[in-house]
Amino acid sequence: MPDIFDKCTRFDRQSRIVSDRDRATAYQVVYRKSPLNNAGPWVEHEDGQFLQFSTNDYLGLASHPALKKAATEIVEKYGVSAPMGARPLTGTIELHNELEKEIADFKRTEKSLVFSNGAFAMMGALAALAGPRDLVVMDRYAHASLVCGAKISGGRIRFFQHNDVEHLEAILLETPRSQPRMVVVDGVYSMQGDIAPLADLCDVCEKHGARLIVDDAHGTGVCGENGRGVAEMLGVEDRIDLHLGTCSKALATTGGFAAGDAVVINYLKYAAPTILFTKAMPACVAAATLESLRLVRQAHDRRKKVWENRALLQDGLRQLGYELGNTQTPITPVHGNGTDAVHMSRALFQEHRIWASAVLYPAVPIGTSILRVIPTANHQTSDIQKLLSAMKDLKRLHSGQASQPPDAPASAPDEPADEP
Ligand SMILES: Cc1ncc(COP(=O)(O)O)c(C=O)c1O
């Protein structure tokens, strides 16, 4: 009799993702235990220091004293979990209202809504906004939390080829105009590091009556002169129908948000399952996020530094012959075949005391892997040089890591392009 848990026993034996030969190494690298203070760049570890290159603490705010102070004051007075309860019941406090006002102001929208984490913002917004009669057209590489939200919505999902606006338009033309439709993209693609062609996407959406929803988890704080994200960078802020974001990257706390017209945000407040049926963002996190948002808005020097570090690192890696695909942001994917990245990650850590995470399926297409390297504003030039010198060493000792960037979908690799 088949058991629904059979897949769990099969999982350990299957060689689809990691070959038998590589399994032990993969287990050493993936889910490797991190020390508590892992934001870095230099991290104290039980057996000495290491250099961190894999967190999304882009502006280096994770250990900022202002964030610690804001959170600690709340924890000392009210504990870790205040306020108890879900937002619609007992969980909404003045700090949430303040944070929502600040985020709306930052994103130049009428209103915003704060969720207890980023993935909940993406899932909740899509689940609430699309229904069984609607069409959701998504970039092939859209983040898994968006794909998840689209699936929960019950809407008809179609994927267009990554950043291919012509393909998007062809899909919109094939489907009846009478069907309400939304187009969903990331601002910055979290594994590839490239950005969405938002101006062209706005043109096509406006032409075909589709709403454009952008998850700018990685652009917020980093892209645009004032850190308002890719939409600011490309001059299209007021043409995006709904901005989604997370507090867990440049903002260096945890949580997520949706920002847009008041009518949409008011609706999400009552329709997004991920705000209705879960505990509110803790007050200590809301207080720290208010501080980090204030810092992010002023962080022109930190933004400059992260982009300088990005240029130094990516130029250096390309000169060494590594394949970085089309990245346009600090996200630096070193592409590898099979489990190459696992071996690179292990060698970097064991031989050079550098942490750069290996990313495997399902975050990247099956049969490929990437070493995901992320410079932050806190890295010194000497840190980048240390990494480059280690990568040079790796190239010499373990040849054959660099390969072509993947051309298959990242977030839903085994999904059919169309779902009924
Ligand atoms: C593009 C994108 N969207 C959403 C999320 C989810 O955000 P969080 O980790 O804050 O839940 C992530 C994080 O990995 C992401 O990269």
Ligand as a Chemical Component Dictionary entry (heavy atoms), coordinates in Angstrom:
data_LIG
# 
_chem_comp.id                   LIG 
_chem_comp.type                 NON-POLYMER 
_chem_comp.pdbx_formal_charge   0 
_chem_comp.three_letter_code    LIG 
# 
loop_
_chem_comp_atom.comp_id 
_chem_comp_atom.atom_id 
_chem_comp_atom.alt_atom_id 
_chem_comp_atom.type_symbol 
_chem_comp_atom.charge 
_chem_comp_atom.model_Cartn_x 
_chem_comp_atom.model_Cartn_y 
_chem_comp_atom.model_Cartn_z 
_chem_comp_atom.pdbx_ordinal 
LIG C1 C1 C 0 12.948 37.638 -4.044 1  
LIG C2 C2 C 0 12.549 37.208 -2.664 2  
LIG N1 N1 N 0 11.285 37.347 -2.290 3  
LIG C3 C3 C 0 10.884 36.975 -1.057 4  
LIG C4 C4 C 0 11.751 36.437 -0.137 5  
LIG C5 C5 C 0 11.263 36.018 1.214  6  
LIG O1 O1 O 0 11.676 36.922 2.175  7  
LIG P1 P1 P 0 11.889 36.516 3.715  8  
LIG O2 O2 O 0 13.140 35.714 3.785  9  
LIG O3 O3 O 0 12.003 37.825 4.392  10 
LIG O4 O4 O 0 10.708 35.722 4.121  11 
LIG C6 C6 C 0 13.076 36.290 -0.482 12 
LIG C7 C7 C 0 14.039 35.721 0.495  13 
LIG O5 O5 O 0 14.719 34.805 0.322  14 
LIG C8 C8 C 0 13.507 36.667 -1.776 15 
LIG O6 O6 O 0 14.767 36.507 -2.160 16 
# 
loop_
_chem_comp_bond.comp_id 
_chem_comp_bond.atom_id_1 
_chem_comp_bond.atom_id_2 
_chem_comp_bond.value_order 
_chem_comp_bond.pdbx_ordinal 
LIG C1 C2 SING 1  
LIG C2 N1 SING 2  
LIG C2 C8 DOUB 3  
LIG N1 C3 DOUB 4  
LIG C3 C4 SING 5  
LIG C4 C5 SING 6  
LIG C4 C6 DOUB 7  
LIG C5 O1 SING 8  
LIG O1 P1 SING 9  
LIG P1 O2 DOUB 10 
LIG P1 O3 SING 11 
LIG P1 O4 SING 12 
LIG C6 C7 SING 13 
LIG C6 C8 SING 14 
LIG C7 O5 DOUB 15 
LIG C8 O6 SING 16 
# 
